[in-house]
Amino acid sequence: MALDQQTIEGNWKTIKGKLHERWGWLTDDELQRARGNLEQLVGTIQTRTGETRQTIEKFLQELTENGSSAVQH
């Protein structure tokens, strides 16, 4: 499954929880502002963590793959 806006929005509750688990100091406000925009979400995490875009996108990709399979079961 490709990492795209629709996938992020469709799995937002799960993704938001996992983002808090990994980067607990991300605020709800930051995540809420970025919710509708994949680029903004990645940019916010990248700015706050210093992690590479590739690392963040890989993490999000794994979340969406795992989230989708969990929903299907």
Secondary structure as the mmCIF struct_conf table of DSSP 4:
data_model
#
loop_
_struct_conf.conf_type_id
_struct_conf.id
_struct_conf.beg_label_comp_id
_struct_conf.beg_label_asym_id
_struct_conf.beg_label_seq_id
_struct_conf.end_label_comp_id
_struct_conf.end_label_asym_id
_struct_conf.end_label_seq_id
HELX_RH_AL_P HELX_RH_AL_P1 GLN A 5 GLY A 10
TURN_TY1_P TURN_TY1_P1 ASN A 11 ASN A 11
HELX_RH_AL_P HELX_RH_AL_P2 TRP A 12 ARG A 22
BEND BEND1 TRP A 23 TRP A 23
TURN_TY1_P TURN_TY1_P2 GLY A 24 TRP A 25
BEND BEND2 LEU A 26 LEU A 26
HELX_RH_AL_P HELX_RH_AL_P3 ASP A 28 ALA A 34
TURN_TY1_P TURN_TY1_P3 ARG A 35 GLY A 36
HELX_RH_AL_P HELX_RH_AL_P4 LEU A 38 THR A 49
HELX_RH_AL_P HELX_RH_AL_P5 ARG A 53 GLN A 72
#
